[in-house]
């Protein structure tokens, strides 16, 4: 059972990933509120100031002091959070968002190293992922041996170009607003870059934003767009109609799709 005394900070339990050097701070309260909403960490009228940081056996209250920028055109943000003992640590926005869920740590949709470090696919800036295997070299049962692991998809850190097909519209539970959000589920998602082989992603999802709504998308339509892909499984909606449910695992999310072009589906003769 998790310890729920956030005022008790213990550096022996908490794994800190300090910023490498100077980091960006917020210009003012308006800048803070804008950034926090962009990261999906608060949807309230007054931007949230404290967040839960959860480890395997504890949780702490932290605040966001600033952020680091990486990648082409500074497309990737890494938050700098402050613990109550003044320690600073880095964390990805989506990972901190996942920590706010009451189900965090109870389901396998987030790949967490022991000690509460960022997911392995996120390539944290200052710390290697701890080894997770404790099974030793004992032979596995035949039924388990047949389940070969799928190759890990290396996600690009920057925005890239995608092609995809609209699978359906769905509803996804947002634990911040405590209501379902409209999303678009995509299939046949591929990363297409010049002079490189296309990378098959499979299924992904994204928010049904105002920009996407202007396209008046329909299931079966093909799209091209630029965006940032992250490892984040689709959160199922609560109490939704069957037509808004998703019947396949959707392990990736596409953030801030832009330069959208809708293609008419080819006619089959």
C-alpha positions as CSV (number, residue, x, y, z in Angstrom):
1,X,0.0,0.0,0.0
2,X,1.4,3.4,-1.0
3,X,2.5,5.9,1.7
4,X,0.4,9.0,1.4
5,X,2.4,11.5,3.5
6,X,3.6,14.0,0.9
7,X,5.2,16.3,3.5
8,X,7.7,13.6,4.4
9,X,10.5,13.8,1.8
10,X,13.1,11.0,1.7
11,X,16.0,11.3,-0.7
12,X,16.8,7.7,-0.1
13,X,13.5,6.7,-1.7
14,X,13.1,9.3,-4.4
15,X,15.2,9.0,-7.7
16,X,16.2,12.5,-8.8
17,X,17.2,13.4,-12.3
18,X,18.7,16.9,-11.9
19,X,18.6,19.4,-14.9
20,X,21.9,19.5,-16.8
21,X,22.3,23.2,-16.4
22,X,20.2,26.3,-17.1
23,X,16.6,25.8,-17.8
24,X,13.8,28.0,-18.9
25,X,11.6,29.6,-16.3
26,X,8.1,31.0,-16.7
27,X,7.8,34.7,-17.7
28,X,4.7,35.2,-15.5
29,X,1.5,33.5,-14.2
30,X,-0.1,33.7,-17.7
31,X,2.9,32.0,-19.3
32,X,2.8,29.3,-16.7
33,X,-0.9,28.7,-17.2
34,X,-0.5,28.5,-21.0
35,X,2.4,26.0,-20.8
36,X,0.6,23.8,-18.2
37,X,-2.5,23.6,-20.4
38,X,-0.3,22.8,-23.5
39,X,1.2,19.9,-21.6
40,X,-2.3,18.7,-20.7
41,X,-1.6,19.0,-16.9
42,X,-4.5,21.3,-16.1
43,X,-7.8,22.2,-17.7
44,X,-9.2,24.3,-14.8
45,X,-9.7,28.0,-15.1
46,X,-7.0,28.6,-12.5
47,X,-4.0,26.5,-13.5
48,X,-3.0,23.8,-11.1
49,X,0.1,24.5,-9.0
50,X,0.9,21.2,-7.2
51,X,1.1,17.7,-8.7
52,X,1.7,14.2,-7.4
53,X,5.0,12.5,-8.1
54,X,4.6,8.8,-7.5
55,X,7.1,6.1,-6.8
56,X,6.6,2.4,-6.2
57,X,5.7,2.9,-2.5
58,X,5.2,6.6,-2.0
59,X,3.9,9.8,-3.5
60,X,5.1,13.4,-3.1
61,X,3.7,16.8,-3.9
62,X,5.9,18.7,-6.4
63,X,5.7,22.0,-8.3
64,X,6.9,22.9,-11.8
65,X,9.8,25.3,-11.7
66,X,10.5,25.5,-15.5
67,X,11.4,23.3,-18.4
68,X,14.2,22.3,-20.8
69,X,13.8,22.3,-24.6
70,X,15.3,19.7,-27.0
71,X,15.1,18.7,-30.6
72,X,14.6,20.6,-33.8
73,X,12.8,23.9,-33.2
74,X,12.7,23.0,-29.5
75,X,9.8,20.6,-30.1
76,X,10.4,18.4,-27.1
77,X,9.9,19.8,-23.5
78,X,11.2,18.2,-20.3
79,X,9.8,19.6,-17.1
80,X,11.9,20.6,-14.1
81,X,10.0,19.9,-10.9
82,X,10.9,20.8,-7.4
83,X,10.3,18.6,-4.4
84,X,9.5,19.9,-0.9
85,X,13.1,19.4,0.2
86,X,14.2,21.7,-2.7
87,X,15.6,18.9,-4.8
88,X,15.1,19.5,-8.6
89,X,14.4,16.7,-11.0
90,X,13.4,16.3,-14.7
91,X,10.4,14.5,-16.0
92,X,8.4,14.3,-19.3
93,X,5.0,16.1,-19.3
94,X,3.1,13.0,-20.3
95,X,4.7,10.9,-17.6
96,X,3.9,13.5,-14.9
97,X,0.3,13.6,-16.3
98,X,0.1,9.8,-15.9
99,X,1.1,10.1,-12.3
100,X,-1.9,12.1,-11.5
101,X,-4.2,9.1,-12.2
102,X,-5.5,7.1,-9.3
103,X,-4.7,4.0,-11.4
104,X,-1.0,4.9,-11.9
105,X,1.1,1.9,-11.0
106,X,-1.9,-0.5,-11.1
107,X,-1.9,-1.1,-14.8
108,X,0.8,-1.9,-17.4
109,X,0.2,0.9,-19.8
110,X,3.1,2.9,-18.5
111,X,6.5,1.2,-18.6
112,X,8.0,2.3,-15.3
113,X,11.5,1.5,-14.0
114,X,11.6,0.7,-10.2
115,X,12.0,4.0,-8.4
116,X,9.6,6.1,-10.5
117,X,11.9,7.0,-13.4
118,X,10.6,8.2,-16.8
119,X,9.6,5.4,-19.3
120,X,12.4,3.6,-21.1
121,X,11.2,4.8,-24.6
122,X,11.4,8.4,-23.5
123,X,15.2,8.3,-23.1
124,X,15.5,10.3,-19.9
125,X,18.3,12.9,-20.2
126,X,20.4,12.1,-17.1
127,X,19.8,8.6,-16.0
128,X,19.8,5.1,-17.5
129,X,16.9,2.8,-16.8
130,X,17.4,0.3,-14.0
131,X,17.4,-3.4,-14.8
132,X,14.0,-4.9,-14.3
133,X,14.5,-8.6,-14.7
134,X,14.8,-10.6,-11.5
135,X,13.8,-14.0,-13.0
136,X,17.4,-15.4,-13.3
137,X,18.3,-18.0,-15.9
138,X,15.6,-20.6,-15.0
139,X,13.9,-22.1,-18.1
140,X,10.4,-20.6,-18.7
141,X,7.3,-22.7,-19.3
142,X,6.6,-23.7,-22.9
143,X,3.5,-21.5,-23.0
144,X,5.5,-18.4,-22.0
145,X,8.5,-19.3,-24.3
146,X,6.2,-19.1,-27.4
147,X,5.3,-15.5,-26.6
148,X,8.1,-13.7,-28.4
149,X,8.4,-10.0,-27.5
150,X,7.5,-7.5,-30.2
151,X,10.5,-5.3,-31.3
152,X,10.5,-2.0,-29.6
153,X,9.7,0.9,-31.9
154,X,12.3,3.6,-31.7
155,X,10.3,6.8,-31.6
156,X,11.8,10.0,-33.1
157,X,12.3,12.8,-30.7
158,X,11.3,15.5,-33.1
159,X,8.2,16.2,-35.3
160,X,8.0,13.9,-38.3
161,X,5.8,13.4,-41.3
162,X,3.0,10.8,-41.1
163,X,0.5,9.1,-43.3
164,X,-2.5,7.4,-41.7
165,X,-6.1,6.3,-42.2
166,X,-9.0,7.4,-40.0
167,X,-10.3,4.3,-38.2
168,X,-13.0,5.9,-36.0
169,X,-14.0,8.6,-33.6
170,X,-13.9,7.6,-29.9
171,X,-14.2,9.0,-26.3
172,X,-11.3,8.9,-23.9
173,X,-11.4,9.5,-20.2
174,X,-9.6,12.6,-19.0
175,X,-8.9,12.2,-15.2
176,X,-8.2,16.0,-14.9
177,X,-11.5,17.3,-16.1
178,X,-13.2,14.0,-15.0
179,X,-15.1,13.7,-18.3
180,X,-14.6,12.0,-21.7
181,X,-12.6,13.8,-24.4
182,X,-13.3,13.4,-28.1
183,X,-10.4,11.7,-29.9
184,X,-9.6,10.4,-33.4
185,X,-8.2,6.8,-33.7
186,X,-5.9,6.3,-36.6
187,X,-4.8,3.0,-38.3
188,X,-2.1,2.2,-40.9
189,X,0.0,4.9,-39.3
190,X,3.4,5.3,-40.9
191,X,6.3,7.6,-40.4
192,X,7.5,8.8,-43.8
193,X,10.8,10.7,-44.1
194,X,12.8,11.6,-47.2
195,X,15.6,9.1,-48.0
196,X,14.5,6.8,-45.3
197,X,12.4,3.6,-45.2
198,X,8.8,4.2,-44.0
199,X,8.3,3.0,-40.4
200,X,5.0,1.1,-39.7
201,X,3.5,2.3,-36.4
202,X,0.1,0.7,-36.6
203,X,-2.6,2.3,-34.4
204,X,-2.4,5.7,-32.8
205,X,-4.7,8.3,-31.4
206,X,-4.9,12.1,-31.1
207,X,-7.2,14.7,-29.7
208,X,-10.1,15.7,-32.0
209,X,-9.0,19.3,-31.9
210,X,-10.6,22.4,-33.6
211,X,-8.1,22.1,-36.4
212,X,-9.1,18.5,-37.1
213,X,-12.8,19.2,-36.8
214,X,-12.4,21.8,-39.6
215,X,-11.4,18.9,-41.9
216,X,-14.8,17.1,-41.3
217,X,-13.0,13.8,-41.2
218,X,-14.8,10.5,-41.9
219,X,-13.7,6.9,-41.2
220,X,-11.8,5.5,-44.1
221,X,-10.2,8.8,-45.2
222,X,-6.5,9.0,-45.6
223,X,-4.4,11.8,-44.0
224,X,-0.9,13.3,-44.2
225,X,0.4,15.5,-41.4
226,X,3.3,16.4,-39.2
227,X,3.4,15.6,-35.5
228,X,5.2,14.3,-32.5
229,X,4.6,10.7,-31.5
230,X,4.8,9.4,-27.9
231,X,4.3,6.1,-26.2
232,X,0.9,6.6,-24.5
233,X,-1.9,4.0,-24.6
234,X,-5.4,5.1,-25.3
235,X,-7.4,5.6,-22.0
236,X,-10.8,4.0,-22.5
237,X,-13.8,6.2,-22.0
238,X,-16.3,5.8,-19.2
239,X,-19.9,5.0,-19.7
240,X,-19.8,5.5,-23.5
241,X,-21.9,4.2,-26.3
242,X,-20.5,1.2,-28.2
243,X,-19.8,3.2,-31.3
244,X,-17.3,5.3,-29.3
245,X,-15.4,2.3,-27.9
246,X,-12.1,1.1,-29.4
247,X,-11.8,-2.7,-30.1
248,X,-8.0,-2.8,-30.6
249,X,-5.0,-1.8,-28.4
250,X,-3.8,1.7,-29.4
251,X,-0.3,2.2,-27.8
252,X,0.8,5.5,-29.3
253,X,-0.4,9.1,-29.2
254,X,0.3,11.9,-31.7
255,X,0.6,15.3,-30.2
256,X,-0.1,18.6,-32.0
257,X,-0.7,17.3,-35.6
258,X,-0.1,20.1,-38.1
259,X,0.1,20.7,-41.9
260,X,-2.9,18.3,-42.3
261,X,-3.9,17.2,-45.8
262,X,-6.9,15.0,-46.3
263,X,-6.8,12.6,-49.2
264,X,-9.8,11.2,-50.9
265,X,-9.9,7.3,-50.7
266,X,-9.2,5.6,-53.9
267,X,-12.2,4.0,-55.7
268,X,-12.1,0.3,-56.1
269,X,-13.1,-0.8,-59.6
